[in-house]
């Protein structure tokens, strides 16, 4: 069975600081990995996905994530936080890319001026 | 192109009543998924349609939940009778039938059972 662990239900950063949101997964097959973001009163929006191509994946809004098989991790980073990045972020895993997603519990990113 | 839409955005009902949630996927998307997030917990899979057929309904909590997808277009999720533990946000997503396709999510329906 697949599972996703997101460390920290809340992460606080200052505007301009590095954003690091952690995600570890378990999967019995080579995984497809995703990061989604949910802004208030909106649906989930895909930030980026890993589908066994390059291990460093670049997404929208300046976010990127690195797939590390040895660490079973897929951490999300952004060099400089903006106030508009405040949202809830979800890491998810799938075993085929269009089958069902298994989500982590989500991490709320808080950005202070 | 319109995204995934869900109706209603909010629903407040009393225990024992019936509620029907609707999802309209992106046109041309054969795959349709329902997920649910109970407060404080992770988003969990409920079921997956491919066109009008149920591909996987292993996440459906019990037989009080009934999902349909008429003609492979929109889908409904009926809860009858609703219980307190059914409260949460119900998300619908759709995707094309190709490997690695992104699932596009709707804004969700917030269901509150009193």
Interface residues (C-beta under 8 A of the other chain):
Chain A: X4 X32 X36 X41 X42 X43 X44 X45 X46 X49 X51 X90 X96 X97 X98 X99 X100 X101 X102 X103 X104 X105 X106
Chain B: X3 X4 X31 X33 X35 X41 X42 X43 X44 X45 X48 X56 X59 X91 X93 X95 X96 X97 X98 X99 X100 X101 X102 X103 X104 X105 X106 X107 X108
